[in-house]
Structure formats: C-alpha cells, structure tokens
Amino acid sequence: MVTRALIVLLMTATPVAAIELELPIDCTPGKDCFLQNYVDWDKGPGMQDYACGAETSDGHDGTDIRLRSVADVDKGVAVLAAAPGVVVGIRDGKPDRLVRTEDDRAAVGNQECGNGVRIDHGSEWATQYCHMRRGSVAVKVGEHVKAGTKLGEVGYSGMAAFPHMHIAVSRDMITVDPFLADVSAACGAEGPSLWSSAAKAKLTYQRGALLGLGITDHALTLVQLEDGVKLGSPRADTPAVAYMWAINLEKGDTLDIALKKDGDVVVNNTETLDRSKAQMMLFAGKKAPPGGWPKGSYTARVTVVRDGKPVISEETAPVVLD
C-alpha cells in the first residue's frame, strides 16, 4: 500500500499525486547487485543521467539494476512489484541470451524488453519490468499485486548486454525518472524522487563501482567474467594474475591493478581512460619464476583515481602460498 503521496510537477501547471516506489529487486545494491544505467535526460543524440553523469545510454527510458554475471541468474533473484496495481501485460518464453553482436541484436528486434511484466497503478501511472529469466514470470494479466509481490526473476532476455532487471516508470505514456520525477527539470536539479525513503537509501548514486577483484591462475577476458566462469587459485608453479572488473568509469580515470606479495608490488598495470567505460576489466600478471613462486601472502589491489583523488581503492584478502 502506498503510505504517502508526493507532489510532482509533470510538464503541467497542475500538481499531480505521484506513486511511491519500493525496491523492485530482491538484492542488496552495492553488494550482490549494482545500478548500471539510468534514464537518459539528453534530448538529442548525446546521453546524460539525472545527476548529469554518463551512466545511461542514448534514449534509455528506465533504470537498470544488474547482477554481476550470468552465473548469478541461477540463484533466482526475484523481480518485485515496486507499487500496488493491476497486471496489464506479460511476456514469457523468450530465451536468455547476452547481446554481443549485430546478429544478437537482430534476433531480439521488436522484443527488446524480452520477458516482462507491465503494471497499471491508476491515475495513468504504470511500471514495466524487462529482461526476466525465461519461464520465471509469476503473475497473470488481471492479477492485483501489492508492492513487493514477486513478478519473476532477473534474467537476460531481450536486448540485454548483461543480466539485469530494467524498470521503466511512466505517467500518461511519458517516461518519468524515479530519481528526479519532474520531467521538465534539467539534470542535476533539486526535485522530488518517486522512491520511498527506504528504497532511496539503498539506491545511492555512485560514479563507478567495482564488480570483481581477485587473483587467478590465468589471463582473463571480460566475456569470461560476464559468463561467470570458475576461477582457479594460483599455485607455486602457475601464473599469478590480479584482475579488476568495474562499471561506469569515466574519461580521464586512471586505473591501477597490482599483484602484491607480502605488501610489495610484484607486477602492476596502469591505464588512463580516453573515454568513459560502461564496464571494463584490467589485469596484471606474471608466469611463475624458475623454481616457483616463493612462499608468502599474495593480494590484488586496485586503485581508481579521478581528478587527483582515489574513488575506488580496495585490496583482497591474502592468498597464502606455502
């Protein structure tokens, strides 16, 4: 049940009572799920999110909350109704398939949402939930749902480059950004949010986030990380590779990934970005030296520096070789 009403100015001089939205996914943002994309506020060919950042894509009409990898989809992470209403549309049965090529894009033409659910909340408000796991849709057309009702599970059907749920909010068929609900405002403006206080506290805007950091026994590709491949731990006679995987990095960011032994850097790799990156993987590694890696504690450390200040700085628990 909606506990309070917000007053939002939606391209009209008359105040309109707005819906209040709860967290639409059963996970902990920043821990096992991550905010990847927001609504695009740029009316032209560029892109800009509500905070005047670049965490969006051209014409994007919703909010994307992602899982780390395809492997996490098997955990059955629930997509939840953000507010009470009536189910007015569903689609299921579309395959889960990451879009990586033009052929992949063509295969989901006109079905970009993939498996999804649309809910009518009254007063011309609606929410739509996309990219659900095939066979997971758990509601029927005409069904009345409460906030928190399970609608399905996170997948990667439709136009999905990573496993996630996409929630689009609209009133009278006009896209509304739940983070800044005054559609006549400019990005960065102070304005009302449609999220409940509890949901808003969990959906903190971050300019970049770390998805993965670790040490493994071979060089990696981003595709392997996206697919959730199992990673082996280094041994005395194998290569040792430190890797980092991050999203929403910005042009000019300087990334450094280092393999350390007993606190000292063994090898590192540094890169300064010439453009913003929706996601990126960087690694630094070496083959085992003659006679094998010496005994000790090995860690991976990542630092991301932006405008002269570290915005990400983390180090793993040690891998002990003895």
N, C-alpha and C positions, 0 to 999 in steps of 0.2 A: 504493500500500500504506500502511496506517495504521502510522506509525512508533512511536507511543506511545499508551498508554491514559490517559484521565482518569477520575478517580473523581468521580461526580456523585450527589448525593442527589436522587432524583426522587419526591417525595411518598411515600417509603417509608423504613423504617429500615435497609434493606439497601443497601450501596453497589453501584452498577451500573457496569460498564465502558462508557464512552461512546465514540462515534465521534469522529474528528478531521476537521475540515473545512478544505479548501483554498479559495482564492478561486474563486467559482463563475461568474466572468465574465472575459473576456479584455480587460481595460482597466486604466487606472490611476486608482483613486479619487482624486477631487480635481482631476484634470486633464481626462480625457475621459469620466468617469462619476462619479456622485455618489450618496451614501447619502441617500435621501429619507424612507423610513419604516422603523420597527422594529416589533417585536411589541408589542401593547397589553397592559400589565400591569394596567390598571384593570379590576376585575371587574364594575363597574357601567356606567352609561351614559357615564361620562367616558372620558378617554384619557390614558395616561401610558406613556412608553417606559422601558426598563430603567435609564436614568440619571435618571429622574424628570423628564425633559423632556416636550415635547409633540410629538415627531417621530414621530407614529403617527396612526392613525385608530381609531375605536371598533370593537373586535373584530378588529383586524388580526392575522393569525396568522403573519406572516413578515417578511422583510427585503426591502425594495425598493431595488435599485441602478438608477438611471436614466441614460439618455443625455440630452444637452441637448435635442435636438429630433428631430422626425420625420425630418429630413434625415440625421441620423446613423445611422438604421436601415439606410440604403442601403450603409453601409460594411461590413455583415455582421459585427457584433460577436458573437463566439461566447459561448454559454452553456455552462459546463463542469460536469461531474460534480464535486461537492465531495468525494466519498469513493467508494471502490470498492463495487460492489454489482451487483445484477441489475435490469434494467429490467422493471417490472411493469405499466406503463401508459403509453400515449402518446395524444395527440390532435393532429391537424394539420388544415389546411384551413379554419380559421376566419379571417375577414378581419381585417386590421389597421385599426382604426377607433377614434379617440380618443373616449372617453365624455364628452360635454359637456352633454347634455340628458337629460330623462327618457325620451324615445324611444330614445336611445342605450342607456340602462340597460336598458330593457325588451328591447332586441334581443339582449342577452347574458345574459338571465336563465337561471339554472341552468347556465351555462357561463362563470362568472366568471373561471376560470383561463385561458380561451382555449386556445391551442395550448400543450401542455405535456408534461412527462415526469415519471414517478414512479419512484423507485429504492428497492428494498429492500436495506438494508445488513446484515441479520441482527440477531439479538437484539432484534427488534421496533423497530429504528431505521429510519426512512425519511426521504427528502427529496423534495420536489415542486418543480418549476420551471415557472413560468407566464408567459403573455403573449408566447410566442415568435412570431417572424415566420412568416407563413403560408408553408408549403412548405419550411421550414428544418429540421424535425425530422430528425435524422441517425441515430437509433438505432431498434432494433426491440424489441418485447416479448420477453423471454427472453435478451436480449443481456447478457453480462457486461461491465462497464465499469470502467475504472480512474479514479482521481482525475485530473482534467484532460482526460478524454475529451470531445470536442465533442458536445453533446446537440442543439444547434440554434443559432439566432441570436436576439438581442434584437429584440422587436417591440412591438406594442401591440394584440394581440388580446385578446378578453375584456373584463373590467372594468378597462380601463386609461385613466387620465386623462392619461398621459404615457408615452413609450416607456421600458420598463424590463423587468428580469427580477425576478421575485418568487421567493424561495426560502423554503419552509416546512419546518421540521425537526420531527419528531415521534418519540416513543417510545411504543409501545402505544397509538397514536392520540391521545396527549396532546401538545399543542403545547409545544415546548421552544424557548426563545430562545437562539440560539447565543452571544449576548453575555453572558448570565447564565443558566447552564443549570440552576440549582436552582429549579425551578418553585414551590417552597414559600417562597421568599425574597420579600422586599419589594423594590420598585425602589430602586436606589441601594446595595443590599447588596454586600459583597465576596463574590465567588463565582467558580466556575470558568467558563471560556469553552470552547466547543467548537471555536473556530478554532485552527488551527495558529499557531505563533508568527509565521510569515511572513505568513499571511493577516491575523492580528490587527494586525500593524504597519501594514498597508495600510488597514484598516477603522477608522480613528480616528474617534471620536465628535466631531462638530462641531455647535455650536449656531448653525447658519446657514451658508450657502455661497453664493458668487457664481457664477452660471452665465454671465452675459454682461455686458460693459461696452464701450461704444463710442460713436462719433459717426456719424450718418447724415444723409441729406438730407430726411427727412420724419418726421412723427409716427408712432409705432408703437402696435400693440396687442399684448397678451400672446399672443393667438391667432397673430399673425404670427410671433412669436418661437418659439412651440411648433411651428409648421409649418416652421420653418427657412427662411423667405423670405430671398432675397438682399438685402442692404442696400447702397444706393448711398452713395458718399462725397460729402460736401458740396463744392460749388464756390462760387466767389465770388458767384454770382447765385442760389443756392438757400438754403432754410432750413438751419440747422445745429442738430442735435438730439443732445444727450448722453443716453444711456439706461443703465439698470442693470436686471439681472434676477437675482433671488435666490430662494433657497428656505429654508424653516424659520426664518423670522424670528419674533420673539417680541413679545407685547404689551408696549408701552412703548418698543420700539426707536424711535430717531429716525434717519431716513434722509435723507441729503442727496446729491443728484446735481447736478453743476455742469459747465457748459461753460466752459472757460478758454482765454484767448488769451495766449500768452507768460507764463503763470503767473498772470494776473489773471482773476478770475471775470467772465464776460460775463453769464451768467444761471444761476440755480440754482433748485431746487425742494426743499423740505423737508417731510417728513411724519412725524408720530409715530403709531405704530400703536395703535389702540384694541382690537385683538385679534391673536392670533397668525396668521401667514400661511404656508400651505404653500408658496406661491410668489407672487411679486409682481414687477411691472415699474413703474418710475418714470422719467420723462424730464423734461428741461428743454431748451427750445429757443427760437429766435427766427428770424423771417424775415430775409433778407439786408437790410442797411441800404441806403439810397439810395447808388448808386454801387458796391454790392457789398461783401463782407467785405474788410477790409484784409489786406494780406499779413501772414503770421505763422504761428506754430505753435499749433494748437488741440488741446486734450486734453479728455477726460472724466474726472472724478474722482468717486468715490463714497466716502461715509463712513457707517457704521452705528454708532451709539453706543448702548450698553446699560449701564444703571446707572452712567452717567457716564464710561464708558470705551469707546474705539473697539474694536469687534470685527471690523469689516471696514474697510479703508482702502486703496484701490487707485486708480491713475491709468493711463490708456492711454499708449501711445507716441504721439507727436505726429502730427497730420495737417497737413502744410505746404501753405498756400495762397500761391502766388507769381505 
